[in-house]
């Protein structure tokens, strides 16, 4: 047992020791390409495109497609990858069918494995989809620009800091002392309503997302999803309530990180460039999103009140089970875990610091293993793989996103809605990052882009970086596969509530 643990520890330690090298390559001094900090000749820096004076957004897109045909190929591959996420369940069904046929033919005791069943299962994993389509992107890059350019792009130009950070913050946030501490804190609020399933549901969906403004959204998503899995989904809610809860969680986490300027990725991407402080973010967006979370939770609570009331009968069993699972954890162990979490959050832009500290964290877990549960890196690594592949694809979409955000002379309300629509097809941090590259944006235009990005961050799994973490943790309660269509439908009401409040509640930037 001890040897097995040491082997696993060393294996993960070796893997994580390699990550700083990758992150350092992305953040170090990079030779310039025509004066821009990148080695590869794609994606072409936006200022290098030539356009006729007064060109519309659509004209600019067509001209950029002509000037570099790779743009069209990269975006077509991205569209196919997004489409793949919507039909991933079909591959899983084929995998299950092939596995069943294999067992019928060879029996359950055989050590043989159905190769094609595993292949189709892999194609059915949403977290693996964008990684699979990187092979197609590599082929297109080799065809249009050459293999050296693709190696430079993947190895130097793409910044993998955020995916690596999400891996580590998920692992720490999911550790037993942190989860138990969070559960007890939220349990104090749930105790006001006798800790019924409805009380836990409401407390987790309110407090959990708002914590994202302080411990970052990926950590808040991890904690909220783990607690919902234990306190709510374990009671087997109906499919409608299950999807409604997941949609509410995704939207609430996306907007719950807007109380500060450092926790939500789409705000973090522009805070320095636009000189936004925590006060700026809170006064213009944060307080509105607190109201949005309360209204959305109240609306869903009222709609599902009958089923939530019926779940009370099962809550007694859940409480007994929960009490049996609770083991006294020394205060110093909990505080140490929280310190590691805080250190990781505060140094989220410095991979050598938070990756190195994670190795010490793993060693500390080993030294206090009598108070710990095994640290599983399976879900964090899958989520990190998903986000890393999304970054690889997303960086090649700026050629058409930037004109739509900045060149079309749209009213501010249309810019907000346009940002929200684009967010459903790309990570919202990428949307705001591209807007930050455009000079001359007015204050309200900046507000509109960020507001639309955070409001629509829950509509799809790829719309916000923490969403894959939530799906990875809660996917087992959806037969292993979350339906993208049902998820989008479940997020419709809370997303509209956020958009309405952001459009009609006044704030300082809206007056400037």
N, C-alpha and C positions, 0 to 999 in steps of 0.2 A: 504493500500500500504506500509506504513512505517512498520507495524507489520510483513507483509510478508517478507520485506527485512531483518528486524532484525532476523527473524526466519532462513532465508537462511544463513545470515552471521554467526549466532551462530552454525548452522549445519556444515558449511564448517570449521569454526574455531575449532570445536570439532574434526573433522576428521583430520585436519592438526596438532592439538596438539598431536594426537596419533602417527603421523609419526616420530617425534624425538625419541620416545621410540624404534620404529623399527630400525631406523638408528643407534641409540646408541648401540643397541644389536649387530649390525653388525660390529661396529667399536671399541667396547670396548675390554677388556682383555678376550680372549677366551682360555679355557683350551686346552692343546695340545693333539692331537691324534698321538701317536708315534713321538712326537717332532714337529708336524706340527700344526699350529694354526687353528684347526677345531674340532668340536665336533663329527660330524657324521662320519661314516665309509665309506662314499661315497661322491663324487668321490674319489677313492684312490689317495693319493698324488703320483705324477709321480715318484719320486725317490724310492718309495717302490716296484715298479714293478721289477721283476728279468728277465733278458734276457741273452741269450748266447752271448758271445763275437763276435762282428762283425755282429750282426743280422741286417737284412735289415729292412726298414720301415714296409713292409708287414708282416715280421716275428714278429716284435714287436707288431703290431696290433693284430695278431692272438694269441700271448702269453698273451697279456693283456685281450683279450676277454675270454680266458680260465681261467685266474687267478681270474677274477671277472665277471661272466656272466651278472651281472646287466648292465655292459657297453653296451652290445649288445641290451638289452631291452631299455635302455635310448636313444640310437642312433636311434633305429627303431621308437620309439615314436616321436623323433625329426623329422625324415624323414616324418612320417605321418602328423605331424603338418605343415611342409613346404608344403607338397602336398595339404593339406587342404586349404592353402592360395590361391593356384592356382585354386581351384574349388569352392571357397566361393560364387561366383556369382550364381552357381547352387542352393545353398540353399536359396539365396535371391529370385530367381525366383519362387521356390516352396512356399516361404513365401507369395509373392505377389499373387500367384494363390489361396492359402488358404484364404487369407484375402478377395479377391474378392468373393470367394464362400460364405464366412461368411456374407459379406454385402448383397449379393443377397438373402440369406436365412433369415437374421434378419433385414435388412434395415439399413440405415445410421444413424438413430436416436437412435438406441439401445445403451445401455451402456455396453453390453456384449462384450467380447474380445475373439478372436480366440486364444486359448492357443497354438496350434501347429503352427499357423502363427508366433507368437512371438518367439517360440522356434527355428524355422527354420531361422527367421530373425537374431537371436542371433548367430546361427551357420554360418551365412553369413557375419558377421561383422569381417573384417580382424583383427581389433585391439583386438578382443576377442578370436581369434583362439588359440594362444599359451596358454592363460589362461585356456581354456577348456581342453587342452591336459596335463595340470599340474595334473589333476585328474588321468589320466593314468599313469603319472610318479609317483604319490603318491602310486598307487596300486603296481607298479613294485618295488618301494623302500621298501614298506611294505613286499612284498613277499621275496625279496632277503636279506634285512637288518633289517627289523623291523620298527614299527611305530615311536619308539623313535628316531631312526636315521633320519627319514624324518622330524620330528618336529625340531630336532636340525639343520638339513640342511637348512630348510626354515626359521626358526626363528633366527638363529645365524650365520650360515656359509655364507649365501648369502648376499652380500652387495647391498642394494637397494638405495644407495646414488644417483646414476646417474638417475634412473627413477624419484625419488622425485625431484631432481634438474630440470629435464626437465619439470615436471608439473608446477613448480613455474616460471621458466624462460619463458615458453610459455605464462602463464597467464599475466605476467608483460609486455612482449613484445607485446602482443595483446591488451593492454590497449589503449584507444583512444588517449591520449596525445602522447604516443610513436609512434603509427602508423601515426598520423597526422604529427609529427615532421619528421619521416623518409620519408613520402610521399613528404613533401615539399623539403627536401634535395635532394632526387632522382629527384624530379620534376625540380630542377634547372638544372640538367644535361639533362633531357628530353626536357627542353625548348630550348636547342641548336638546336633541330630539330622540334620546334614548338609543342612539346608535342603530337605528333601523337601517335596512338597505337603502331606503330613500334618503336618510340622513347622510350616510356615507357617500352615496351618489352625488348629492348636492355639495357636500363639503369638498370632495375630491375635485369635482369639476369647477369649483370656484377658487379654492385656495391653491390647488396644484398649479394651474396655469399662471396665476399671479406671482407665484414663486419664481417663475421663469425670468422675471425682471431682475432677479438677484443671483440666482444660481445658474443662469442661462436656460434657454428653451430646451435644448436636448436633455439636460438633467431633469427639468420639470416634466417633460414628456415621459421620461423613463420612470420616475417616481409615480406619476399619476397613473400610467398604464399598469404598473405592477400592483398598485393598490386597487385599481378597478378590477383587475384580474382576480385578485384574492377576495375582495369584499363585495363585488357585484356580479361579474361575469361567471363566477363559480356557482351562482344560483340559477344559471341557465335562463336568462331572460329571452323573450321572444325575439325573432330575427329583426322585427321592426325596431324594438327598443334597443337591441344590440347595435344596429347600425346608427340609430339616432344618437346614442351615447358616443360612439366612435366619431361621428361627424362633429358633434359638439366639442369633444375633446380636441380634435385637430384645429378647429377654428379658435377655440379659447386659448390654446397654447400659442397659436400664431399671433394673436393680439395681446396675450397676457404679458409678453415681454416688452411692451411699449411704455412701461413706466420709467425706464432708464434708457440711456443711449448706448449701452454696451452689451446688452443681453440678446436682443433680437437681431439675427444676421442681416436682414434687409436695412435696418437702421444703422447697424455697425458699419456697413459698407459706405455710408455717406456721411456719417457723423463728423469725421475729421475734415473731409473736403468742404462740407457746407458749414462747418463750425457749429454743429448742433450739440448742445449740452443736455444733461438730464432734465434740466428745467424746460428747455425748448421742447423736448420730446413729450414730457408729461403734460405741459400746458396746452399743447396742440393736438396730441393723439391719446396719451395715456389715460387721462380722466374720462374721456369718451369711451374708451374700451373697457374700463371698469363697469360703466353703465351698461355697455353692450353685453358683457358676460352675465351680469345680473339679470337683464331682460331675457336673454336667450335661455339661461338656465330656468328661469321662472316659467317661460313659455313651454319648454319641453317637459318640465315637471308637471305643469297643469295638464298637458296633453296625455302624458303617460301615468297620471296619478292613480288610475284604477289598477294597472298592472303593478306599479310600485307598492301599492297597498297590499296586493295579493302576495307579494314576495315576503311579507313580514313573517308568514308561517315558517318559511325556510330559514329565516334569520337566526333562530335559536340554535339550530345545528351549526350554522356558520360561526356563531359566537363561541360555542364550545370548542370547535376546531381551531379557531384563532387563538383562544386562550391556551390551548395545548401546545400550539406552535411557539408561543412567546417564551423566550428564555432570557433570564436576566443577563444583560450585557453591561459590563463595567463602564462607568461614565468616561473613564480615560480612553477606552477603546472607541467609544462613539465620538468623543471630541477629536480624537486623532483622525478618524475617517472624515469628519467634517472639515478638519484642517487641510487634509489632502484634497478634498473637493474644492475648497476655497482657493487653495494654491493653484489648482488646475484652471479654475475660472479666471483668476487674476492674471495668469500667464498664458492665456489662450492663444496669443499671437507669437509665442516663443517656444517652438517645438522642443528644442533641447532641454528646456526647463520642465515642461509638463510631461514629456516622455521619460526623462530621467527620473523624475519624482515618482512616476507610475511604477518603475522597477522597485523603488524603495517601498511603495505601497504594497506590491505583491509580496515582498519580503516580510513586511509587517503583518500581513494577513497570515502568512505561514507561521510567524512567531506567536500569533494569538489565535491559532486555528480552533481552539476549543470554544471560542465565541463567534466563529465565522461559519458561513456556508461557502461551498466552492465558488470561486470567481469564474463565471462562465464568459468566455470571449466569443462564443459562437454567434450570438445575435449582434453584439457590437461590431464584429468583423464583417458580417454580412451588410450591416447598415453602412459601415465605412466604405465597403466595396461599392455599394450602390451610389453613395454620394461622390466618391472619387470618379466613377464612370460618368456621373451626371455632370461633374465639373469639366471633364474631358470633352463631352459633347456640347455642353452649354456655352463654353467659351467660343465655339465656332458659329454661334447664332447671332453675334452682335451685329453682323452686317445688315440684317433686316429688322432687328428689334430697335436699334438706335434711331433709325429714321421715323419709325412709327411713334416713338416716345417724344422725340424732340423736334422733328422737322415739320410735322403736320400742324397747321395752325388750328388747334382744337380748343374749345372752351375748357375751363378747368374741370368741370364735371365730367366731360367726355374723356379727358386725360386720366382721371381717377378710374373711370370704368374701363378704359383701355388698358391701364396698368393691371387691373384686376383680371381681365380676360387673359392677358399675356402670362400672368402668374400661374394660371391653371396649366400652362404648357411648359413652364420652365421654373426653376427655383427662383423664389421671389427676391433673394439676395442678388441674383444675377441681373434682375430687372432694374433694381435701384442702382446697382453698380454702373450699369450702362448709362443711366440717366445722369449720374454724377460726372460722367466724362464729357457731357455736353455743356459748353459755355452758354451763358446768357439765360439760363432758366430763372424765372421769377420765383419769389418765395412761395406763392401759392401753387405754382406748378411743381415745385419740389415737394411740397406737402401732398399734392394730389397723387404723385407717383408713389410715394412711400405709403400713403393711406390705402391706395388700391392694392398695393403689394401685400400688406399685412392683412387686409380684410379678406382677401381670397386665398390666404395661405393654407387653408384647410380643405380646399375643394378636391384636390387630387393628392396622391401620395408624393408626387414629385414637386408640389408647389412650395413646400417648406422643408428645410433640412431635418427637423425633428420627426416629421411624419413617418419616415421609414422605421424609426425606432419604435414608435407606437404600434405600427403594423406588425413588426417583428415580434413584439411581446404579446399582442392580443390576437394575432392571426390564428392561433390554435382554437379560439372560440368561434371562428368563422369557417370551420372545416378546413383550416389551413390556407384559405384564400379569401381575401377581401375583394368584393365586387367593386370595380371602379365606378360603375354607373350608380349603384346603390349608395356608395360613399358620397358621390357628388350630390345626389338627391338629399341625403341626410344633412349636408352642410348648407343647403340652399337658404333656409330660414335664418340661421345665425349669421351667415355671410351678408345677407340683405340687411339685417339689423345693423351690422357694423358699417356697411356702406351708407345707409341712411343717416346714421348718427355722424359719420365723418363728413358728409355733405352738408348737413343742415345745422349742426351745432357750431357756433362761431368760436374762433380761436385767434391768437395774435397773428399768425402767419396769414390767415384769411383776410386780415384787415390791411396788410402791408402791400 
